[in-house]
Amino acid sequence: MTHILLIEDNKEVRENTAEILELAGYEVTTAVEGKKGVDAVHKSKPDLIICDIMMPVLDGYGVLHLLSKQAETAHIPFIFLSAKADRSDVRKGMDMGADDYITKPFDKIELLNAVESRLKKSESIRKEYEKNMEGLTSFIGDYNGPDALKQFTENRKMNHYRKKELIYMEGNYPSGMYYVQNGKVKAYKIHQHGKELIINLLKPGDFFGYTSLLEGKRYTESAQALEDADIVYISKDDFFSLIYNSREVASKFLHILTHNVTEQQEHLLQLAYSSVRKRVADALLLLQNKYQQEGQKPFSISFTREDLANIVGTATESLIRTLSDFKEEKLKEIRDGKTYIIDQDRLSKMKN
């Protein structure tokens, strides 16, 4: 049963509101002032909080401030309930991160509609998404509706890039972010001696170039089209509008960034300690994970040996020798210029 915490110092309002919610099928816990309400949040972990503003000991603004600073409570939907109806009061609450604002007196339908709306959005927040830009794409669609991604990317500047054409260069300042409409893109870094290392592969539906935008720093990598690609440009203002107007979307970006850092650390560990065979096997499986289309069995892809070597972090000659070994071991084969993965299970179990 969905659990709601109601923090309200007025006994009559508290009891009447709790009764409405309970009749609608919700489990309700009540608190008579802000400090007790914060304690109740940590004890009961409610699915939604309804909180008055003007209360003794700790007011509603204080409750929201304390809960928003803690990772385990910041995601809980928060609705203000107050007789203060001035625009400045409403604005203050929303700026602090409140999800909704109901003014007293209110009717039953208004209250239940607000609760249902916030719980529905909260459900999409709790849903497990892949911690990458594909996951964020799914999240934007679930949270803001099925047409949200289309609305976010349509009628924006579309650039066509030819194969090997540079999209942005390491060291430049970002003015926006990018979305892959069609084609494939690689993000890479260049060593001081000129050696290239591919750090990310992107496909249709992926955003990229957003990390440096969030940090307000120069690009730490370059991006280039692996094949002819259509790329949507999203301006800095539009990007930050999405982030600032939804703490849920901002939270998802933080999770994605954290996951990306972990992935990069794991990649560095593999480069440092895994054999070339193991790294080549992992690179082939990475390409399959990124680019395999539904029903495509066995998986095949056209990918230059130079780019594959730059994913693995080895010389092209070493890659070619390893791929030749894999062919003899019937792990993969080449037909019509495409690489086919024949034995995914053995590749995944490859040891150093």
VMD Tcl script that draws the C-alpha trace (Angstrom):
set ca {
  {0.00 0.00 0.00}
  {1.25 3.50 -0.86}
  {2.39 5.32 2.25}
  {1.87 9.10 2.70}
  {3.28 11.23 5.51}
  {1.11 14.22 6.45}
  {2.80 16.97 8.48}
  {0.20 19.46 9.75}
  {-0.12 21.29 13.08}
  {-3.84 22.08 12.78}
  {-5.67 19.10 14.28}
  {-8.89 19.54 12.27}
  {-7.10 19.95 8.95}
  {-4.76 17.06 9.79}
  {-7.57 14.65 10.65}
  {-9.80 15.64 7.71}
  {-6.93 15.38 5.20}
  {-5.82 12.02 6.60}
  {-9.39 10.72 6.34}
  {-9.65 11.74 2.68}
  {-6.38 9.99 1.86}
  {-7.26 6.84 3.79}
  {-10.65 6.59 2.07}
  {-8.78 6.78 -1.24}
  {-6.78 3.71 -0.23}
  {-3.55 5.26 1.05}
  {-1.76 4.40 4.27}
  {-1.29 7.65 6.20}
  {1.12 8.61 8.97}
  {0.76 12.04 10.59}
  {3.08 14.42 12.42}
  {2.06 17.55 14.34}
  {5.09 19.72 13.50}
  {8.18 19.84 11.29}
  {10.82 18.30 13.52}
  {8.63 15.30 14.31}
  {7.82 15.09 10.62}
  {11.51 14.81 9.68}
  {11.96 12.08 12.29}
  {8.93 10.25 10.85}
  {10.38 10.39 7.34}
  {13.53 8.59 8.46}
  {11.53 5.99 10.40}
  {8.80 5.19 7.88}
  {10.31 6.11 4.47}
  {7.02 7.38 2.94}
  {6.25 7.34 -0.77}
  {5.04 10.97 -0.64}
  {5.06 13.86 1.85}
  {2.34 16.48 2.31}
  {3.55 19.29 4.54}
  {2.11 22.50 5.97}
  {4.34 25.60 5.87}
  {3.52 27.59 9.01}
  {4.29 25.27 11.95}
  {6.01 25.57 15.33}
  {9.58 24.31 16.01}
  {10.40 23.71 12.33}
  {8.35 25.15 9.46}
  {7.68 23.47 6.11}
  {10.52 25.25 4.35}
  {12.90 23.89 6.97}
  {11.53 20.37 6.53}
  {12.05 20.49 2.76}
  {15.53 21.97 3.16}
  {16.65 19.20 5.52}
  {15.18 16.38 3.44}
  {16.54 17.69 0.13}
  {20.10 17.63 1.51}
  {20.02 13.90 2.21}
  {20.34 11.40 -0.61}
  {17.95 8.87 0.94}
  {15.10 11.42 1.24}
  {15.74 13.97 -1.53}
  {13.83 11.92 -4.11}
  {10.56 11.68 -2.09}
  {7.78 13.73 -3.77}
  {6.96 16.77 -1.61}
  {3.68 18.73 -1.68}
  {3.22 21.94 0.28}
  {-0.16 22.47 1.96}
  {-0.72 26.03 3.15}
  {-3.09 28.97 3.53}
  {-0.30 31.21 2.21}
  {-1.29 31.77 -1.39}
  {0.93 34.72 -2.37}
  {2.85 34.19 -5.57}
  {6.11 34.81 -3.72}
  {5.30 32.04 -1.24}
  {4.47 29.59 -4.01}
  {7.60 30.56 -5.92}
  {9.78 30.13 -2.86}
  {8.47 26.63 -2.26}
  {8.92 25.54 -5.87}
  {12.40 27.06 -6.07}
  {13.39 25.00 -3.05}
  {12.37 21.84 -4.88}
  {8.74 21.23 -3.89}
  {6.82 19.18 -6.44}
  {3.44 20.85 -5.92}
  {1.62 23.46 -3.83}
  {-1.97 23.20 -2.61}
  {-3.62 26.17 -0.93}
  {-6.17 25.95 1.87}
  {-9.08 25.57 1.69}
  {-8.92 22.81 -0.92}
  {-11.41 20.24 -2.15}
  {-11.02 16.46 -2.11}
  {-10.55 16.13 -5.87}
  {-7.81 18.75 -5.96}
  {-5.88 16.96 -3.23}
  {-6.23 13.48 -4.73}
  {-5.34 14.66 -8.25}
  {-2.15 16.26 -6.94}
  {-1.22 13.13 -5.00}
  {-1.89 10.79 -7.93}
  {0.07 12.98 -10.32}
  {3.13 13.12 -8.07}
  {3.04 9.41 -7.28}
  {2.87 8.58 -10.99}
  {5.97 10.64 -11.71}
  {7.68 9.20 -8.65}
  {7.07 5.71 -9.99}
  {9.05 6.57 -13.10}
  {11.86 7.90 -10.90}
  {12.08 4.66 -8.91}
  {12.04 2.57 -12.06}
  {15.41 1.02 -12.84}
  {17.06 2.56 -15.89}
  {20.37 1.79 -17.49}
  {22.88 4.24 -16.05}
  {23.82 5.70 -19.41}
  {22.35 8.11 -21.93}
  {20.06 5.39 -23.30}
  {18.63 5.13 -19.80}
  {18.20 8.88 -19.59}
  {16.40 8.85 -22.93}
  {13.95 6.26 -21.57}
  {13.59 8.26 -18.37}
  {12.77 11.53 -20.17}
  {10.08 9.72 -22.14}
  {8.56 8.07 -19.06}
  {8.74 11.14 -16.87}
  {7.59 13.81 -19.32}
  {5.46 11.69 -21.63}
  {6.09 9.65 -24.79}
  {6.57 12.74 -26.97}
  {8.99 14.47 -24.59}
  {12.17 13.37 -26.35}
  {10.75 14.30 -29.73}
  {9.76 17.74 -28.41}
  {13.19 18.17 -26.86}
  {15.07 17.40 -30.08}
  {12.75 18.43 -32.91}
  {12.97 21.81 -34.65}
  {16.57 22.14 -33.53}
  {19.65 22.53 -35.63}
  {20.48 19.30 -37.46}
  {23.98 18.86 -38.85}
  {25.06 16.13 -41.26}
  {28.58 14.81 -40.67}
  {30.48 12.72 -43.17}
  {32.42 9.66 -42.08}
  {35.54 10.69 -40.06}
  {34.35 14.30 -39.83}
  {35.11 15.98 -36.50}
  {32.13 17.09 -34.39}
  {34.11 18.82 -31.65}
  {37.72 18.85 -30.54}
  {39.38 18.33 -27.18}
  {40.32 21.69 -25.63}
  {37.46 23.68 -27.17}
  {34.73 25.26 -25.02}
  {31.26 23.67 -25.29}
  {28.29 25.79 -26.34}
  {25.75 22.98 -26.27}
  {25.28 19.22 -26.31}
  {24.54 16.74 -29.07}
  {22.04 14.01 -29.88}
  {22.65 11.20 -32.38}
  {19.71 11.03 -34.77}
  {21.33 8.62 -37.23}
  {24.74 7.02 -37.55}
  {27.56 6.16 -35.17}
  {29.94 8.44 -33.27}
  {33.11 7.86 -31.27}
  {34.51 9.95 -28.41}
  {38.27 9.66 -28.05}
  {41.39 11.11 -26.49}
  {44.80 11.65 -28.07}
  {47.97 10.82 -26.14}
  {50.81 13.33 -26.22}
  {52.64 10.99 -28.61}
  {49.66 10.92 -30.96}
  {48.13 7.59 -29.94}
  {44.33 7.52 -29.99}
  {42.16 5.82 -27.34}
  {38.39 5.50 -27.91}
  {36.59 6.11 -24.61}
  {32.94 5.95 -25.75}
  {30.81 4.71 -28.63}
  {27.48 6.37 -29.43}
  {24.48 5.28 -31.45}
  {21.09 6.77 -32.45}
  {19.25 7.90 -29.33}
  {22.39 8.86 -27.38}
  {23.28 12.31 -26.06}
  {26.93 13.34 -25.77}
  {29.11 16.34 -25.01}
  {27.17 17.10 -21.82}
  {29.87 16.38 -19.21}
  {32.04 19.39 -20.06}
  {28.89 21.49 -20.35}
  {27.91 20.61 -16.78}
  {31.42 21.27 -15.50}
  {31.75 24.55 -17.41}
  {35.14 23.41 -18.70}
  {36.82 22.70 -22.01}
  {36.14 19.40 -23.74}
  {38.37 16.66 -22.35}
  {37.81 14.48 -25.42}
  {37.09 14.79 -29.14}
  {34.08 13.41 -31.03}
  {34.06 12.15 -34.59}
  {31.55 10.44 -36.89}
  {32.35 6.76 -37.46}
  {30.02 6.80 -40.46}
  {27.75 9.36 -42.10}
  {25.67 10.72 -39.22}
  {22.87 13.20 -38.51}
  {23.50 15.03 -35.24}
  {21.04 17.32 -33.44}
  {22.60 20.31 -31.71}
  {20.95 21.34 -28.41}
  {21.97 24.73 -27.09}
  {23.42 25.31 -23.66}
  {20.33 27.29 -22.58}
  {17.92 24.54 -23.61}
  {20.02 21.89 -21.89}
  {20.18 23.76 -18.58}
  {16.47 24.51 -18.82}
  {15.84 20.75 -18.75}
  {18.22 20.28 -15.81}
  {17.08 23.22 -13.69}
  {13.37 22.71 -14.21}
  {13.37 19.10 -13.04}
  {15.34 17.92 -10.04}
  {14.49 14.37 -11.08}
  {16.21 14.79 -14.45}
  {19.14 16.51 -12.72}
  {19.38 13.58 -10.31}
  {19.43 11.13 -13.21}
  {22.28 13.05 -14.85}
  {24.26 12.82 -11.60}
  {23.72 9.06 -11.47}
  {24.82 8.76 -15.09}
  {27.92 10.86 -14.50}
  {28.84 8.78 -11.47}
  {28.36 5.59 -13.46}
  {30.49 6.95 -16.31}
  {33.35 7.68 -13.93}
  {33.11 4.12 -12.58}
  {33.09 2.73 -16.13}
  {36.17 4.75 -17.06}
  {37.99 3.53 -13.95}
  {37.09 -0.06 -14.86}
  {38.30 0.53 -18.42}
  {41.63 1.86 -17.16}
  {41.96 -1.19 -14.90}
  {41.36 -3.51 -17.86}
  {43.92 -1.64 -19.97}
  {46.47 -1.92 -17.18}
  {46.07 -5.57 -16.23}
  {44.14 -7.52 -18.89}
  {45.82 -9.37 -21.73}
  {45.36 -8.26 -25.33}
  {43.15 -11.33 -25.95}
  {40.87 -10.42 -23.07}
  {40.66 -6.76 -24.15}
  {39.88 -7.68 -27.77}
  {37.13 -10.08 -26.61}
  {35.65 -7.37 -24.38}
  {35.80 -4.83 -27.24}
  {33.88 -7.15 -29.58}
  {31.23 -7.72 -26.91}
  {31.05 -3.96 -26.29}
  {30.32 -3.38 -29.98}
  {27.64 -6.07 -29.88}
  {26.06 -4.51 -26.78}
  {26.06 -1.07 -28.39}
  {25.00 -1.81 -31.92}
  {23.19 -5.15 -32.15}
  {19.74 -4.67 -33.62}
  {16.72 -6.70 -32.62}
  {16.73 -10.07 -34.34}
  {20.30 -9.63 -35.63}
  {21.84 -13.08 -35.09}
  {24.69 -13.63 -35.42}
  {25.79 -10.07 -34.69}
  {27.91 -8.41 -37.37}
  {29.47 -4.98 -37.74}
  {31.72 -3.12 -40.13}
  {34.42 -1.52 -37.99}
  {37.94 -0.53 -39.01}
  {40.83 -2.38 -37.41}
  {42.36 0.95 -36.45}
  {39.26 1.99 -34.50}
  {38.99 -1.41 -32.84}
  {42.66 -1.20 -31.84}
  {41.96 2.24 -30.37}
  {39.19 0.78 -28.21}
  {41.44 -2.05 -27.05}
  {44.42 0.24 -26.46}
  {46.91 -1.78 -28.49}
  {48.84 -1.60 -31.73}
  {46.95 -2.46 -34.90}
  {49.42 -5.28 -35.61}
  {48.69 -6.90 -32.23}
  {44.97 -6.60 -32.84}
  {45.24 -8.25 -36.26}
  {47.18 -11.20 -34.80}
  {44.56 -11.64 -32.05}
  {41.65 -11.46 -34.49}
  {43.39 -14.08 -36.64}
  {43.64 -16.34 -33.56}
  {39.94 -15.77 -32.83}
  {39.10 -16.77 -36.39}
  {41.04 -20.02 -36.09}
  {39.30 -20.70 -32.76}
  {35.94 -20.10 -34.46}
  {35.06 -17.23 -32.13}
  {34.45 -14.83 -35.00}
  {34.70 -14.68 -38.76}
  {34.78 -12.07 -41.50}
  {32.37 -12.12 -44.45}
  {31.76 -9.35 -46.97}
  {33.92 -6.95 -45.00}
  {31.92 -7.45 -41.79}
  {32.99 -9.06 -38.53}
  {30.58 -11.74 -37.25}
  {30.62 -12.88 -33.61}
  {30.18 -16.66 -33.70}
  {30.64 -17.66 -30.05}
  {29.54 -14.92 -27.68}
  {29.63 -17.24 -24.66}
  {33.29 -18.15 -25.08}
  {34.23 -14.51 -25.67}
  {32.49 -13.45 -22.49}
  {34.36 -16.12 -20.50}
  {37.74 -15.22 -21.97}
  {40.45 -15.14 -19.32}
  {43.84 -13.45 -19.24}
}
mol new
graphics top color blue
foreach p $ca { graphics top sphere $p radius 0.5 }
foreach p [lrange $ca 0 end-1] q [lrange $ca 1 end] { graphics top cylinder $p $q radius 0.2 }
display resetview
